[in-house]
Amino acid sequence: MDHFIYQNGALFAEDVPVAEIAAQVGTPFYLYSTATLTRHFKLFDEALDWGPHLVCYAMKAASNQAILKTLAAEGAGMDVVSGGEYARAIAAGVPGERIVFSGVGKTHDEIKAALSGGIRQFNVESEPEMRVISEVAVSLGVQAPITIRVNPDVDAKTHAKIATGKSENKFGIPIARAREVYAEAARLPGLKVVGIDVHIGSQLTQLEPFEQAYGKVAELTEALRADGHEITRLDLGGGLGIPYTRSNEAPPLPTEYGAMVQRAVGHLGCEVEIEPGRLIAGNAGILVSKVIYVKNGEGRDFLILDGAMNDLIRPAMYEAHHDIIPVREPAPGLEPQPYDIVGPVCETGDTFAKERLMPPLAAGDLVAFRSAGAYGAVMASEYNTRPLIPEVLVKGDQFSVIRPRPTYEDMINRDNIPEWL
Ligand SMILES: *Cc1c(COP(=O)(O)O)cnc(C)c1O
């Protein structure tokens, strides 16, 4: 459920007409709903209420400071995957003890910054990384709390580019070698082992792969405890999928996910952490764009939008589907017609949808891409020297531009001309 709905023939974001924001901000832009963001966070938080837990929002899904502050105010922790994201979490006022640091290639400097600023735990991805974390901790005179990310070798049944839990993926250490690696971790002077981490992929639409992975983590917990390790914390990753279209089968709800987690690991008495990103931000954001031209091609009509693949790359990168709806509610009885919906960028890949049935549209009409809140703005680029588009946050009847559109001058002035030119 989200808060982008038609009222009196117009698309609203909570209590604000989307067209009104477009008139003030200009198109294209990302638009987020505070109520949807907080609702999704609370659903997860409540789903784990059966035991001690922390929901760490995976901020790589959408990392605007205003979004982070909104979620932090609800009590969210943060899952960060870079020094930049760590700095964002701190800047948003998230205390270090609520920040977990994931990612396959943490550098010396990133580790140092996190140990100095405060960190709940590092999720270690490899033995060389584990040794560097220990070294940095020793040099700072502290112990780094760690979990080790295990790769459980399960098929997440999702798009190949976002599956992370098979043995051929670059993530984590093979679960079969976990006891050996934990034994080394326990010997390293700068580390304090606190638990186990797993994350098998993104946009999972079934519970079964999670349950399989978490079952393996439960077994490993018992084995590691028998080896003398104190395992008090299980980080179970993110990955629960969202419905990108209203017609396909609905992914499991956070409540069902939470009950499955309890079944799989509830008996172990561990504190549970989860790292949802997409499910919190995905349906909390839309991309609003304007039709520049309707072009009648041979055997097909093109809707040429002012938004493009550089603003929302998911269709080009993952063949992702986004529902696209007109901002003015179509009159009932209008015969839908097929359009190829494209952006102005000079690549054929800049195609959002082919033969998409839409009500008849004309130049100047506004459309909204639904479910664009996660992996949207954060993956945008300035390709074709198109400015990064603004982000806007709605709360009730208020809205605020939480990232302005840069001017062409801003963009050009970021380059430096060498003296010899
Ligand atoms: C990307 C990622 C997440 C979030 O995944 P979602 O599918 O957005 O929930 C969580 N943990 C790790 C380690 C990740 O890389």
The ligand as an SDF file (V2000), in Angstrom:
LIG
                    3D

 15 15  0  0  0  0  0  0  0  0999 V2000
   21.3190   -4.2490   -1.2660 C   0  0  0  0  0  0  0  0  0  0  0  0
   21.4640   -4.8480    0.0870 C   0  0  0  0  0  0  0  0  0  0  0  0
   20.3870   -4.8380    0.9730 C   0  0  0  0  0  0  0  0  0  0  0  0
   19.0200   -4.3240    0.5990 C   0  0  0  0  0  0  0  0  0  0  0  0
   18.3760   -5.1240   -0.3430 O   0  0  0  0  0  0  0  0  0  0  0  0
   16.8450   -4.8080   -0.7100 P   0  0  0  0  0  0  0  0  0  0  0  0
   16.5430   -5.7790   -1.7780 O   0  0  0  0  0  0  0  0  0  0  0  0
   16.8010   -3.4030   -1.1840 O   0  0  0  0  0  0  0  0  0  0  0  0
   16.0400   -5.0190    0.5100 O   0  0  0  0  0  0  0  0  0  0  0  0
   20.6010   -5.3410    2.2390 C   0  0  0  0  0  0  0  0  0  0  0  0
   21.8070   -5.8300    2.6310 N   0  0  0  0  0  0  0  0  0  0  0  0
   22.8680   -5.8540    1.7830 C   0  0  0  0  0  0  0  0  0  0  0  0
   24.1560   -6.4000    2.2640 C   0  0  0  0  0  0  0  0  0  0  0  0
   22.7290   -5.3570    0.5000 C   0  0  0  0  0  0  0  0  0  0  0  0
   23.7690   -5.3940   -0.3330 O   0  0  0  0  0  0  0  0  0  0  0  0
  1  2  1  0
  2  3  1  0
  2 14  2  0
  3  4  1  0
  3 10  2  0
  4  5  1  0
  5  6  1  0
  6  7  2  0
  6  8  1  0
  6  9  1  0
 10 11  1  0
 11 12  2  0
 12 13  1  0
 12 14  1  0
 14 15  1  0
M  END
$$$$
